[in-house]
Amino acid sequence: MRIPTGSVDAPVAPPEILSRAARLLRGQTSVLVEKSLERIREGVSHYSSPMLAPADVTERVHEALEIAVEALAVPERFLASGEHAWSVGRKRALEGTPMLAVLQAYRIGASVLWDSLVDAALKGAPEQAGPLVHAANDFWRFVARDTTIVMESHRRTLAGLARDDGRKLLPVLKALLRGHSDPMDIAATACAFDVPVAGRYAVARLDGPAASRPAEAAVREDVGDLRLYWCALPDGQAVVAQLGDASLEELASALAAGPGVRGGISPVVAGLAELGRAKELAELALGACRRDDELVLLEDRMVSGLVLARPDLASGIAHRVLGPVLDLDPADRAALLDTLEAWLDCQGSTDRAGELLYCHRNTVLNRLRRLERLTGRLLDHPRDLVDLTLALEACRTGSADQSSH
């Protein structure tokens, strides 16, 4: 696809003085990024707010400056920055970042780059000042080309979205999911976007193909009494649910409409300020999933959540309680742990556990007695049973793999 450049007449390639200076800047991208971020956060209110600034701003500034330096240093790569500008404009539009904020950040980064190019070109060669003045026009035409591409990409992306659907709220929700909880920011957000500060909210963390939404899909989705805000994260998908009078079971039903969904849902929290905590709890519920196509309410797997919250302690419990069992050969170990799990799932019924495992009840009893001998814990002693249950859960969630001995 041809990337439009508007009416900007960009040079075909940078002049040699700029290319030479850019080659001197290779390896200094981190310094340029630090200066650019400082000035961007001072000069662009959208990027100075932890509620609004994109979570990946450092990575994207680093990427943009690195590509710009290479585009100037190597004539064959001169068009690469235009392709990057197109992707940035589109990404920021989908995230709800205003075009003006994106352009301001771009121009600040370009200003930092120009200052560094001048320093590199004149270092030890003051006679280059004259040619550099003429090269300035080429540099800023290069910047104008890329900012025009950013604007066009941003504009076309927004034009392709049927309606806002809460997209402008998306950066704010992402900040809240990261744990931002300043009361003044939250109050301002609630007023600006007409969402309640206090209310019944929950967060879901989803994985799997059916859980994802294409970038063009609506950020906001209304399902009965539920108002869902889909938030793509670097490590998966999060859904902020404004529950109204709906239950968590109704939320689970709305999210599990298709196959391939694997996820976890937090308990109900009391307002926007608790969304960061809700996301952490939803991730514990996600970790408690035992198979694909499962959507877990943390309220139904509190023991798993407890184990996952402290994997180091869970590993210690597993090895202290089930150590002799874990040292058996894999088949033997699996038989004992599967039997204990089936017996627990069947409320202590050896008959039903036998049916579940396709074996005689006496086989179940023999395995449980062997488990007691190996562990030194008795299933009819409440405290021993708690130890065995927690240790088994640590094994099932993978926490026991963090060997503590």
BELURBEL-V163386 format. One record per backbone hydrogen bond with DSSP energy under -0.5 kcal/mol. NH is the residue of the N-H (numbers start at 0). CO is the residue of the C=O. If there is no record, write none. Layout:
BEGIN
nh=NH co=CO
nh=NH co=CO
END
This chain:
BEGIN
nh=3 co=1
nh=7 co=4
nh=9 co=7
nh=17 co=14
nh=18 co=14
nh=19 co=15
nh=20 co=16
nh=21 co=17
nh=22 co=18
nh=23 co=19
nh=24 co=20
nh=24 co=21
nh=25 co=21
nh=25 co=22
nh=27 co=24
nh=30 co=27
nh=31 co=27
nh=32 co=28
nh=33 co=29
nh=34 co=30
nh=35 co=31
nh=36 co=32
nh=37 co=33
nh=38 co=34
nh=39 co=35
nh=40 co=36
nh=41 co=37
nh=42 co=38
nh=43 co=39
nh=44 co=42
nh=46 co=43
nh=47 co=43
nh=48 co=44
nh=49 co=47
nh=51 co=48
nh=52 co=48
nh=56 co=53
nh=59 co=55
nh=60 co=56
nh=61 co=57
nh=62 co=58
nh=63 co=59
nh=64 co=60
nh=65 co=61
nh=66 co=62
nh=67 co=63
nh=68 co=64
nh=69 co=65
nh=70 co=66
nh=71 co=67
nh=72 co=68
nh=73 co=69
nh=74 co=72
nh=76 co=73
nh=77 co=74
nh=79 co=76
nh=80 co=76
nh=81 co=78
nh=82 co=78
nh=83 co=79
nh=84 co=80
nh=85 co=81
nh=86 co=82
nh=87 co=83
nh=88 co=84
nh=89 co=85
nh=90 co=86
nh=91 co=87
nh=92 co=88
nh=93 co=89
nh=94 co=90
nh=95 co=91
nh=95 co=92
nh=96 co=91
nh=101 co=97
nh=102 co=98
nh=103 co=99
nh=104 co=100
nh=105 co=101
nh=106 co=102
nh=107 co=103
nh=108 co=104
nh=109 co=105
nh=110 co=106
nh=111 co=107
nh=112 co=108
nh=113 co=109
nh=114 co=110
nh=115 co=111
nh=116 co=112
nh=117 co=113
nh=118 co=114
nh=119 co=115
nh=120 co=116
nh=121 co=117
nh=122 co=118
nh=123 co=121
nh=124 co=121
nh=127 co=124
nh=128 co=125
nh=129 co=126
nh=131 co=127
nh=132 co=128
nh=132 co=129
nh=133 co=129
nh=134 co=130
nh=135 co=131
nh=136 co=132
nh=136 co=133
nh=137 co=133
nh=138 co=134
nh=139 co=135
nh=140 co=136
nh=141 co=137
nh=142 co=138
nh=143 co=139
nh=144 co=140
nh=145 co=141
nh=146 co=142
nh=147 co=143
nh=148 co=144
nh=149 co=145
nh=150 co=146
nh=151 co=147
nh=152 co=148
nh=153 co=149
nh=154 co=150
nh=155 co=151
nh=156 co=152
nh=157 co=153
nh=158 co=154
nh=159 co=155
nh=160 co=157
nh=161 co=159
nh=166 co=163
nh=168 co=165
nh=169 co=165
nh=169 co=166
nh=170 co=94
nh=170 co=166
nh=172 co=168
nh=173 co=169
nh=174 co=50
nh=174 co=170
nh=175 co=171
nh=176 co=172
nh=177 co=173
nh=178 co=175
nh=179 co=174
nh=185 co=181
nh=186 co=182
nh=187 co=183
nh=188 co=184
nh=189 co=185
nh=190 co=186
nh=191 co=187
nh=192 co=188
nh=193 co=189
nh=194 co=189
nh=198 co=269
nh=200 co=198
nh=200 co=268
nh=201 co=240
nh=203 co=238
nh=204 co=263
nh=205 co=203
nh=205 co=236
nh=206 co=261
nh=210 co=207
nh=211 co=207
nh=211 co=208
nh=216 co=213
nh=219 co=164
nh=220 co=227
nh=222 co=220
nh=222 co=225
nh=225 co=222
nh=226 co=241
nh=227 co=220
nh=227 co=225
nh=228 co=239
nh=229 co=218
nh=229 co=227
nh=230 co=237
nh=232 co=235
nh=235 co=232
nh=236 co=205
nh=237 co=230
nh=238 co=203
nh=239 co=228
nh=240 co=201
nh=240 co=238
nh=241 co=226
nh=241 co=239
nh=242 co=199
nh=242 co=240
nh=243 co=199
nh=245 co=242
nh=250 co=246
nh=251 co=247
nh=252 co=248
nh=253 co=249
nh=254 co=250
nh=255 co=251
nh=256 co=253
nh=260 co=257
nh=261 co=206
nh=262 co=293
nh=263 co=204
nh=264 co=295
nh=265 co=202
nh=268 co=200
nh=271 co=196
nh=273 co=270
nh=274 co=271
nh=277 co=273
nh=278 co=274
nh=279 co=275
nh=280 co=276
nh=281 co=277
nh=282 co=278
nh=283 co=279
nh=284 co=280
nh=285 co=281
nh=286 co=282
nh=287 co=283
nh=288 co=285
nh=293 co=290
nh=295 co=262
nh=295 co=293
nh=297 co=264
nh=297 co=295
nh=299 co=296
nh=300 co=296
nh=300 co=297
nh=304 co=300
nh=305 co=301
nh=306 co=302
nh=307 co=303
nh=308 co=304
nh=309 co=305
nh=309 co=306
nh=310 co=307
nh=313 co=309
nh=314 co=310
nh=315 co=311
nh=316 co=312
nh=317 co=313
nh=318 co=314
nh=319 co=315
nh=320 co=316
nh=321 co=317
nh=322 co=318
nh=324 co=321
nh=325 co=321
nh=326 co=322
nh=327 co=324
nh=332 co=328
nh=333 co=329
nh=334 co=330
nh=335 co=331
nh=336 co=332
nh=337 co=333
nh=338 co=334
nh=339 co=335
nh=340 co=336
nh=341 co=337
nh=342 co=338
nh=343 co=339
nh=344 co=340
nh=345 co=341
nh=346 co=343
nh=347 co=342
nh=348 co=345
nh=349 co=347
nh=352 co=348
nh=353 co=349
nh=354 co=350
nh=355 co=351
nh=356 co=352
nh=357 co=353
nh=358 co=353
nh=362 co=359
nh=363 co=359
nh=364 co=360
nh=365 co=361
nh=366 co=362
nh=367 co=363
nh=368 co=364
nh=369 co=365
nh=370 co=366
nh=371 co=367
nh=372 co=368
nh=373 co=369
nh=374 co=370
nh=375 co=371
nh=376 co=371
nh=380 co=377
nh=381 co=379
nh=384 co=380
nh=385 co=381
nh=386 co=382
nh=387 co=383
nh=388 co=384
nh=389 co=385
nh=390 co=386
nh=391 co=387
nh=392 co=388
nh=393 co=389
nh=394 co=390
nh=395 co=391
nh=396 co=392
nh=397 co=394
nh=398 co=393
nh=399 co=393
nh=400 co=397
nh=401 co=398
nh=402 co=400
END
